[in-house]
Amino acid sequence: MNAKKAVERQTGVALWRQIADLIRLSISNGDHDQTGMVPPETVLAAQFGVNRHTVRSALAALADEGLVQAIQGRGTIIQRKERLSFPISRRTRFSQGLGDQARDIEAKLLAHATLPASGDVAAGLQIAAGTACVQLDLVSSADGRPVSCSTSYFPMERFGQMAEQFERLGSITKAFAAQGLADYVRVSTELVARHADADELALLRLSPGAIVIAATAINADPDGVPVQFSRTRFAADRVKLKLET
């Protein structure tokens, strides 16, 4: 495993968290050897210049994520070597994007509300500030493993039944169709990588220090009228985003 970058002391970030980040990145990059094992704790401790307890805390955090597993008498094995490939394209759809990479694909509605649009939401949907919108909070999973969580906003006047239709149909695309919108396209996507916050750690079942890719996107109808403003956070060690033109 190639994780040569040294940890940095006195940065305010715990050493074990920095080590977990570096090991996670190394696994995501495919730097592990053919055995599929993480190097022994003694090797990692020497490599990072820390004690074994610090390394053990980092590996425990990765085990909580399901990325590695400690096996008695063998060491620590990497549980998942491949990330799901998710395309970001003109017609981005969660289920279609994952295709046959997972047997069971599910998007679950966590909460919904009606509230006035403000700031980025109003600008993205090209509506006046204070205009009523429907907000949906979702978590999406593949084979029982959370891969993303999202908050989406829809103009209330046009899509007032979005929450009810999503609960009935389990799909934003189908919920749009049930309200008269047969097709929509991606207008823009902005991507930023950062550490997950407390809510994202809980929703995606990640450990402290995990990285998410935050995607802010706008979808529009065939006439170019915005219909959805969304903020989606992908678990970076579970999904790789592929930009398609």
C-alpha positions as CSV (number, residue, x, y, z in Angstrom):
1,M,0.0,0.0,0.0
2,N,1.4,3.3,-1.1
3,A,0.7,6.0,1.6
4,K,3.9,7.8,1.8
5,K,2.5,11.2,2.7
6,A,3.5,12.0,6.3
7,V,0.9,13.0,8.9
8,E,1.0,16.6,10.2
9,R,1.1,17.3,13.9
10,Q,-0.4,20.5,15.5
11,T,-2.9,20.9,12.7
12,G,-6.0,20.4,14.8
13,V,-6.8,17.1,13.0
14,A,-6.2,14.0,15.1
15,L,-3.4,11.8,13.9
16,W,-5.6,8.7,13.7
17,R,-8.0,10.6,11.4
18,Q,-5.2,11.7,9.1
19,I,-3.9,8.1,8.9
20,A,-7.4,6.8,8.2
21,D,-7.8,9.4,5.4
22,L,-4.5,8.3,3.8
23,I,-5.3,4.6,4.1
24,R,-8.7,5.2,2.6
25,L,-7.3,7.2,-0.3
26,S,-4.7,4.5,-0.9
27,I,-7.4,1.8,-1.0
28,S,-9.5,4.0,-3.3
29,N,-6.5,4.5,-5.6
30,G,-6.0,0.7,-5.8
31,D,-2.5,0.9,-4.2
32,H,-3.0,-2.3,-2.1
33,D,-1.1,-5.4,-3.1
34,Q,-2.6,-8.6,-4.5
35,T,-3.2,-10.1,-1.1
36,G,-6.0,-7.5,-0.5
37,M,-4.5,-7.0,3.0
38,V,-3.7,-3.7,4.8
39,P,0.0,-3.7,5.9
40,P,0.5,-4.8,9.6
41,E,0.0,-2.3,12.3
42,T,3.8,-2.3,13.1
43,V,4.6,-1.4,9.4
44,L,2.0,1.3,9.3
45,A,3.2,2.7,12.7
46,A,6.7,2.9,11.4
47,Q,5.6,4.4,8.1
48,F,3.6,7.2,9.7
49,G,5.9,7.7,12.7
50,V,3.2,7.0,15.3
51,N,2.5,4.3,17.8
52,R,0.4,1.2,17.2
53,H,-2.5,2.5,19.2
54,T,-2.9,5.4,16.8
55,V,-2.9,3.1,13.8
56,R,-5.4,0.8,15.5
57,S,-7.8,3.7,16.0
58,A,-7.5,4.6,12.3
59,L,-8.2,1.0,11.3
60,A,-11.1,0.8,13.7
61,A,-12.7,3.8,12.0
62,L,-12.3,2.3,8.6
63,A,-13.8,-1.0,9.9
64,D,-16.8,1.0,11.1
65,E,-17.3,2.2,7.6
66,G,-17.1,-1.4,6.3
67,L,-14.0,-0.6,4.3
68,V,-11.8,-3.1,6.1
69,Q,-12.2,-6.0,8.5
70,A,-9.9,-7.4,11.1
71,I,-9.5,-11.2,10.8
72,Q,-8.1,-13.2,13.7
73,G,-4.7,-14.6,12.8
74,R,-4.5,-12.9,9.4
75,G,-4.6,-9.2,9.9
76,T,-6.8,-6.6,8.3
77,I,-8.4,-7.3,5.0
78,I,-9.8,-4.8,2.5
79,Q,-13.5,-5.4,2.2
80,R,-14.4,-3.4,-0.9
81,K,-11.8,-2.7,-3.6
82,E,-14.1,-1.3,-6.3
83,R,-16.2,1.8,-6.2
84,L,-19.5,2.2,-8.1
85,S,-19.2,4.2,-11.2
86,F,-21.9,6.9,-11.5
87,P,-22.1,9.1,-14.6
88,I,-22.8,12.8,-14.5
89,S,-24.4,13.5,-17.9
90,R,-27.2,15.4,-19.7
91,R,-29.7,12.9,-18.4
92,T,-28.4,11.9,-15.0
93,R,-30.6,9.4,-13.2
94,F,-29.6,7.5,-10.1
95,S,-31.0,4.0,-10.9
96,Q,-30.1,4.1,-14.6
97,G,-26.7,5.5,-13.7
98,L,-25.7,2.5,-11.5
99,G,-27.2,0.1,-14.1
100,D,-26.3,-3.5,-13.3
101,Q,-23.5,-2.6,-10.8
102,A,-25.9,-3.4,-7.9
103,R,-28.8,-5.8,-7.6
104,D,-30.9,-3.6,-5.2
105,I,-31.1,0.2,-5.8
106,E,-33.2,2.2,-3.5
107,A,-33.9,5.9,-2.8
108,K,-35.6,6.6,0.6
109,L,-37.5,9.7,1.5
110,L,-36.3,10.9,4.9
111,A,-38.2,14.1,5.2
112,H,-40.1,16.7,3.2
113,A,-41.3,20.2,3.7
114,T,-42.8,23.3,1.9
115,L,-40.7,26.4,2.4
116,P,-39.8,29.7,0.8
117,A,-36.9,29.7,-1.6
118,S,-33.9,31.9,-0.8
119,G,-30.3,32.4,-1.9
120,D,-28.9,29.7,-4.2
121,V,-32.2,27.9,-4.4
122,A,-34.1,30.8,-5.7
123,A,-31.3,31.7,-8.1
124,G,-30.9,28.2,-9.4
125,L,-34.6,27.7,-10.0
126,Q,-34.8,31.2,-11.5
127,I,-37.7,32.2,-9.2
128,A,-38.3,35.1,-6.9
129,A,-36.9,34.9,-3.4
130,G,-39.7,33.7,-1.1
131,T,-41.5,31.6,-3.7
132,A,-42.8,28.4,-2.2
133,C,-40.8,25.2,-2.9
134,V,-41.1,21.6,-2.0
135,Q,-38.0,20.2,-0.3
136,L,-37.1,16.5,-0.3
137,D,-34.4,14.9,1.8
138,L,-33.3,11.5,0.4
139,V,-30.7,8.8,1.1
140,S,-29.9,6.5,-1.8
141,S,-28.4,3.0,-1.4
142,A,-27.0,0.2,-3.5
143,D,-27.3,-3.4,-2.2
144,G,-28.2,-2.0,1.3
145,R,-25.1,0.3,1.4
146,P,-25.7,4.1,1.5
147,V,-23.9,5.8,-1.4
148,S,-25.4,9.3,-1.3
149,C,-27.7,11.7,0.5
150,S,-29.4,14.6,-1.0
151,T,-31.6,17.7,-0.5
152,S,-33.7,18.8,-3.5
153,Y,-36.0,21.7,-4.2
154,F,-38.9,21.9,-6.7
155,P,-41.2,24.9,-7.5
156,M,-44.3,24.3,-5.5
157,E,-46.7,25.8,-8.1
158,R,-45.6,23.2,-10.7
159,F,-44.7,20.2,-8.5
160,G,-46.8,20.5,-5.4
161,Q,-47.3,16.7,-5.2
162,M,-43.6,15.8,-5.5
163,A,-43.4,14.4,-1.9
164,E,-46.5,12.3,-2.3
165,Q,-45.6,11.0,-5.7
166,F,-42.1,10.2,-4.7
167,E,-43.4,8.2,-1.7
168,R,-45.7,6.3,-4.0
169,L,-43.3,5.7,-6.9
170,G,-39.8,5.8,-5.2
171,S,-38.3,7.8,-8.0
172,I,-37.9,11.5,-8.8
173,T,-38.1,10.7,-12.5
174,K,-41.4,8.9,-12.1
175,A,-42.7,11.6,-9.7
176,F,-41.9,14.2,-12.4
177,A,-43.8,12.1,-15.0
178,A,-46.8,11.7,-12.7
179,Q,-47.0,15.5,-12.6
180,G,-46.7,16.0,-16.4
181,L,-43.0,16.3,-16.9
182,A,-41.9,13.4,-19.2
183,D,-38.3,14.4,-19.6
184,Y,-35.7,16.7,-18.0
185,V,-32.0,17.4,-18.5
186,R,-29.0,18.4,-16.4
187,V,-28.1,22.0,-16.9
188,S,-25.1,22.3,-14.5
189,T,-23.2,20.3,-11.9
190,E,-20.6,21.7,-9.5
191,L,-18.4,19.3,-7.5
192,V,-16.4,19.8,-4.3
193,A,-14.6,17.2,-2.2
194,R,-14.6,17.7,1.6
195,H,-14.9,16.0,4.9
196,A,-18.4,14.7,5.8
197,D,-20.2,16.6,8.5
198,A,-22.0,15.0,11.4
199,D,-25.3,14.5,9.6
200,E,-23.6,13.0,6.6
201,L,-21.6,10.6,8.7
202,A,-24.8,9.3,10.2
203,L,-26.8,9.1,7.0
204,L,-24.0,7.4,5.0
205,R,-22.8,5.3,7.9
206,L,-19.3,6.8,7.7
207,S,-16.6,7.3,10.4
208,P,-15.2,10.7,11.3
209,G,-12.7,11.9,8.7
210,A,-14.5,10.3,5.7
211,I,-14.6,12.3,2.5
212,V,-17.7,13.1,0.5
213,I,-18.1,14.6,-3.0
214,A,-20.7,17.3,-2.8
215,A,-22.5,17.9,-6.1
216,T,-24.7,21.0,-6.5
217,A,-26.9,20.5,-9.6
218,I,-29.7,22.1,-11.6
219,N,-32.1,20.2,-13.8
220,A,-34.4,21.8,-16.4
221,D,-37.3,20.8,-18.6
222,P,-36.8,20.5,-22.4
223,D,-37.6,24.3,-22.7
224,G,-34.8,25.1,-20.4
225,V,-37.0,26.1,-17.4
226,P,-35.3,24.9,-14.1
227,V,-37.3,22.2,-12.3
228,Q,-34.9,21.0,-9.6
229,F,-32.1,22.4,-7.5
230,S,-30.2,19.7,-5.6
231,R,-27.3,19.2,-3.2
232,T,-26.1,15.6,-3.3
233,R,-23.3,14.2,-1.1
234,F,-21.6,11.0,-2.4
235,A,-19.4,8.8,-0.2
236,A,-16.1,9.2,-1.9
237,D,-14.8,5.7,-1.1
238,R,-18.0,4.1,-2.5
239,V,-18.7,6.1,-5.7
240,K,-16.6,7.5,-8.5
241,L,-18.2,10.2,-10.6
242,K,-17.7,10.0,-14.4
243,L,-18.3,13.2,-16.3
244,E,-19.9,12.5,-19.7
245,T,-20.5,15.0,-22.5
